[in-house]
Amino acid sequence: MPLGILYILSDFLFVFIFYVFGYRKKVVEMNLKNSFPEKKEIEVKNISKKYYQHFCDLIIESIRLFSMSEKEAIRRCKCRNPEVLQKLFEENKSLVLGCGHFNNWELTGVSFAAQVPHQILCIYTPLSNKFWDARLRASREQYGARLIPKKEIRQTVEKNKNIPSVIVFGTDQNPSPKSNKLFWTDFMNQDTAVNFGMEKYATDYDLPAYMMKIHKMKRGYYEFEFEKITNNSSQAQYGSITLSHTRILEKQIREHPPYWLWTHKRWKRTRELIEEPIYHFTTQEYFSKFKDKSFYFPEAYKADGFIHCCFKNQFEHVKKNYFKGMENVLVLELQPSELYAEVKLENLGNEQDFPHIYGFVNVNAISKVTTV
């Protein structure tokens, strides 16, 4: 059926989801209130209602996508600036591309592959239900994109490093509950855990980093464009790529609140609140290697998977057991609230809880460096 007729079904669906079942209305209103504390109750309810109307359209459009022709997909979702990727393709360059759950990301993902010259590699988490996983892949891959399970992405990137590719990351996906390597920042007025994968791949492979912005023109019609973050990822300040793609998405959400995916529980994860400074011991010689860097990590980081720290009252224990008799020992005073990485209090059999940093130290979190 044409979408014009299917939107009648969307209108009926809206009545049932919003008025009858109230699907996740509490979650939506809580997310909106926390994200827009300056808005009045009536404004929040108005955004919520418009969101559910858009959400029902998304459901119908996504189902229709299974049988949508390539010609119709492109007509309904056009690229505003294809010359950006065309230029990179002619230079034989791959890139990383961020995209949020904004407007119709499913239709965009499908039509996108038909409008750019690059190979499209989309990172995704396979569904536990094999039938629906197969249907999802069939829909998303029908015009050339490839869905790569996140466990296989590095291997796939290595195999395709000589083929101009776009590696697509969902920048607002909830981090895995098992993941310790997170990036913390303020997003929509809330302390938020963000996946660091996009920046890591950009810097590891020195790939240009871009963000995809999706615009809703009218019901059933969208346009997307590419916004550059950096073409020199290896020279970018630590955290700058992640902060940039987060701010680009946030700006779009604030301009058009109903079009983001408010029904998902984006802020389930909270970080441990450590108000007092924490301290890390290192040597002057080793620390000098990071003189011109925007981040720091110790030699043992790769082996341990985290950075050892301590509190002020644990100074003597650390100095006595690990740095006794050593010269030119430095202590870095760190402010936990300024760290991008996760800080966890853990006991490794020392009868005490010590703070551990699961990621690099961004240098602006270092408040003082002293010699002991």
C-alpha positions in Angstrom: 0.0 0.0 0.0 1.1 3.6 -0.6 2.3 5.4 2.5 -0.6 7.9 2.1 -3.0 5.2 3.0 -0.8 3.6 5.6 -0.7 6.9 7.5 -4.4 6.4 8.3 -3.4 3.3 10.1 -0.6 5.3 11.9 -3.3 7.8 13.1 -5.3 4.9 14.6 -2.2 3.4 16.1 -1.4 6.7 17.8 -4.8 6.7 19.5 -4.2 3.2 20.9 -0.6 3.7 21.9 -1.0 7.2 23.4 -4.5 7.3 24.8 -5.4 3.6 25.4 -2.2 1.8 26.3 0.0 4.7 27.3 3.1 2.9 26.0 6.1 4.1 28.1 4.4 7.5 28.7 6.0 7.8 32.1 9.5 7.2 30.6 8.9 9.7 27.8 7.7 12.4 30.2 10.5 11.8 32.7 13.1 12.0 29.9 11.6 15.2 28.6 11.3 16.8 32.0 14.9 16.0 32.8 16.1 17.2 29.4 14.1 20.4 29.4 13.8 21.5 33.0 13.0 25.0 31.8 9.8 23.9 30.0 6.4 24.1 31.6 4.2 21.0 32.1 1.9 21.8 29.2 4.9 22.2 26.9 6.3 18.8 27.9 2.9 17.1 27.3 2.7 18.8 23.9 6.1 17.5 22.9 5.2 14.1 24.2 2.0 14.0 22.1 3.9 15.1 18.9 6.6 12.5 19.7 4.1 9.7 19.7 2.5 10.8 16.5 6.0 10.8 14.9 6.8 7.5 16.6 3.7 5.8 15.0 4.7 7.1 11.6 8.2 5.6 12.2 6.6 2.2 12.9 4.5 2.4 9.7 7.4 3.7 7.6 9.8 1.0 8.9 7.3 -1.8 8.0 6.7 -0.2 4.6 10.5 -0.2 4.1 10.5 -4.0 3.7 8.8 -3.6 0.3 9.9 -0.1 -0.7 11.8 0.3 -4.0 15.2 1.9 -4.2 13.7 4.7 -6.3 11.0 5.5 -3.8 13.5 5.3 -0.9 15.8 7.9 -2.5 12.8 10.1 -3.4 11.7 10.0 0.2 15.1 10.5 1.7 17.6 12.6 -0.3 21.2 13.5 0.4 21.8 17.3 0.6 25.6 17.3 0.1 26.7 14.0 -1.7 29.8 15.9 -2.9 31.3 15.7 0.6 31.7 11.9 0.4 32.3 11.9 -3.3 35.5 14.0 -2.7 36.7 11.6 -0.1 36.0 8.6 -2.3 38.0 10.2 -5.2 40.9 10.5 -2.7 40.4 6.8 -1.8 39.6 7.7 1.8 37.4 5.9 4.2 35.7 7.7 7.1 33.7 7.1 10.3 30.2 8.4 10.5 28.0 9.0 13.5 24.2 8.9 13.4 21.7 9.2 16.2 18.1 7.9 16.6 16.7 11.0 15.2 13.9 11.4 12.6 13.8 8.2 10.4 17.2 6.7 10.8 16.1 3.4 9.3 14.9 4.9 6.0 18.0 7.1 6.0 20.3 4.1 6.5 18.7 2.3 3.5 18.6 5.2 1.1 22.1 6.4 2.1 23.8 3.3 0.7 22.2 4.0 -2.7 23.4 7.6 -2.9 27.1 7.4 -2.0 30.0 5.7 -3.7 31.6 4.2 -0.6 31.1 0.8 0.8 28.8 1.1 3.9 29.7 -0.8 7.0 27.1 -0.4 9.8 27.9 -1.6 13.3 25.0 -3.4 15.0 24.2 -5.7 17.8 22.6 -8.9 16.4 19.1 -9.7 17.8 18.6 -12.8 19.9 15.6 -13.8 17.8 17.1 -15.2 14.5 14.0 -14.6 12.5 13.8 -10.9 13.3 17.5 -10.5 13.0 17.3 -11.9 9.5 14.4 -9.6 8.6 16.3 -6.6 10.0 19.4 -7.4 8.0 17.3 -7.9 4.8 15.7 -4.5 5.2 18.9 -2.6 6.1 21.1 -4.3 3.5 18.8 -4.3 0.5 20.6 -1.4 -1.3 24.2 -2.2 -0.5 24.9 -1.5 3.1 26.6 -4.3 5.2 25.6 -4.9 8.8 28.7 -5.9 10.8 28.3 -7.4 14.4 30.3 -5.2 16.7 32.5 -8.1 17.7 33.7 -8.4 14.1 34.1 -4.8 13.2 37.9 -4.4 13.8 38.5 -7.6 11.8 36.2 -6.3 9.0 37.9 -2.9 9.0 41.3 -4.5 8.6 40.2 -6.6 5.7 38.6 -3.6 4.0 41.3 -1.0 4.7 42.1 -0.6 1.0 38.4 -0.1 0.0 36.9 3.3 0.6 34.3 2.6 3.3 32.0 4.5 5.6 32.0 2.9 9.1 28.7 3.9 10.7 28.3 4.2 14.5 25.0 4.7 16.4 26.3 7.5 18.7 23.3 7.4 21.1 23.2 3.7 21.7 23.1 2.7 25.3 26.5 1.4 26.3 26.6 -2.3 27.2 26.1 -3.0 31.0 29.3 -4.9 30.9 31.3 -2.1 29.4 33.7 -0.2 31.6 35.3 1.9 28.9 32.8 4.7 28.7 33.0 8.4 27.9 31.1 10.6 30.4 29.7 14.0 29.4 26.7 16.3 29.8 24.0 15.5 27.3 20.5 16.9 27.3 21.1 18.4 30.8 22.1 15.1 32.3 25.3 13.2 33.1 25.5 10.7 30.3 27.6 7.6 29.4 28.5 7.7 25.7 30.2 4.9 23.7 33.8 5.8 22.7 34.0 3.6 19.7 33.6 6.2 17.0 36.5 8.3 18.3 38.6 5.2 18.9 38.3 4.0 15.3 38.8 7.5 13.9 42.0 8.0 15.9 43.3 4.4 15.6 43.0 4.4 11.8 43.4 8.2 11.3 40.0 8.4 9.5 38.0 11.6 8.9 35.1 11.9 11.3 31.7 13.1 10.2 28.2 13.3 11.7 25.0 12.6 9.8 22.2 15.0 10.4 18.6 14.0 9.4 15.9 16.5 8.6 12.2 15.9 8.4 10.8 18.0 5.5 7.2 16.8 5.8 5.3 13.6 6.6 7.2 10.7 4.9 9.9 12.8 3.4 13.4 13.4 4.8 16.8 14.8 3.9 20.2 14.0 5.3 23.6 15.8 5.2 27.1 15.2 6.5 28.7 17.6 9.0 32.5 17.4 9.3 34.0 17.0 12.7 37.6 16.6 11.6 39.7 15.4 8.7 42.7 14.9 10.9 41.5 12.5 13.7 45.0 11.5 14.8 45.7 15.2 15.6 42.4 15.8 17.4 42.4 16.5 21.1 41.4 13.5 23.3 37.6 13.5 23.6 37.0 16.2 21.1 35.4 13.9 18.5 33.1 12.4 21.0 32.1 15.8 22.4 31.5 17.1 18.9 29.2 14.4 17.7 27.3 14.5 21.0 26.8 18.3 20.7 25.7 18.1 17.0 23.0 15.6 17.9 22.0 17.5 21.0 21.5 20.7 19.0 19.2 18.9 16.6 17.2 17.5 19.5 16.8 20.9 21.1 15.6 22.4 17.8 13.1 19.6 17.1 12.4 17.7 20.3 9.6 15.4 19.0 11.9 13.6 16.6 14.3 11.8 18.9 13.7 8.4 20.4 12.3 9.3 23.8 10.8 5.9 24.6 14.2 4.3 25.3 15.7 4.4 28.7 18.8 6.3 27.8 19.9 7.2 31.3 19.7 3.9 33.1 23.4 4.0 33.8 24.9 6.4 36.4 28.5 6.8 37.5 29.8 6.6 41.0 29.9 10.0 42.6 33.3 10.7 44.0 33.6 14.3 45.3 37.1 14.3 46.7 40.2 14.4 44.5 41.9 11.1 43.6 45.7 10.6 43.0 47.9 8.7 40.6 51.6 8.0 41.1 54.0 8.1 38.1 57.6 9.1 37.4 58.8 12.4 36.0 60.5 10.7 33.1 57.4 8.8 32.0 55.0 11.7 32.5 57.2 13.9 30.3 56.3 11.7 27.3 52.8 13.2 27.4 54.0 16.8 27.5 52.2 17.7 24.2 49.4 15.3 24.6 45.8 15.9 25.6 45.6 12.6 27.5 47.7 10.4 29.8 47.9 6.7 30.6 50.5 4.6 32.5 52.7 1.9 31.1 50.6 -0.8 32.9 47.3 0.4 31.4 47.2 -2.1 28.5 48.0 -5.0 30.8 45.7 -4.0 33.7 42.8 -2.5 31.6 42.5 0.5 34.0 44.6 3.2 35.8 45.5 2.7 39.5 44.7 5.6 41.7 44.2 6.3 45.4 42.7 8.7 47.9 44.8 11.1 50.0 44.7 8.8 53.1 46.1 6.0 51.0 49.3 7.9 50.0 51.6 6.2 52.4 50.4 2.7 51.5 51.0 3.3 47.7 54.3 5.0 48.2 55.6 2.4 50.6 54.6 -0.6 48.6 55.1 0.5 45.0 57.5 3.6 44.9 59.8 3.1 47.9 63.3 4.4 47.2 62.4 5.7 43.8 63.4 9.3 42.7 61.5 11.9 40.8 58.1 10.4 41.7 55.2 12.6 40.7 51.6 12.6 42.0 48.8 13.7 39.8 45.8 15.2 41.5 42.7 14.4 39.5 39.1 15.7 39.7 36.7 12.8 39.2 33.9 15.0 37.9 36.2 16.3 35.1 37.3 12.9 33.9 35.7 11.6 30.7 36.4 8.0 31.7 34.6 5.8 34.2 35.9 5.8 37.8 35.1 2.7 39.9 35.9 1.9 43.5 37.2 -1.6 43.7 38.9 -3.9 46.1 41.7 -6.1 44.7 42.5 -7.9 47.9 44.1 -5.0 49.8 41.3 -4.7 52.4 40.6 -1.2 51.0 38.6 0.2 48.1 40.8 2.0 45.6 39.6 4.2 42.7 40.4 2.8 39.2 40.0 4.8 36.0 38.7 2.7 33.0 40.1 4.8 30.2 42.7 7.5 29.6 43.1 10.6 31.7 42.1 13.8 29.9 44.7 16.4 30.9 42.1 19.1 31.9 41.1 16.7 34.7 44.6 17.1 36.3 44.3 19.9 38.9 47.8 19.6 40.3 51.2 17.8 39.8 53.5 17.5 42.8 56.8 15.8 43.5 57.0 13.4 46.5 
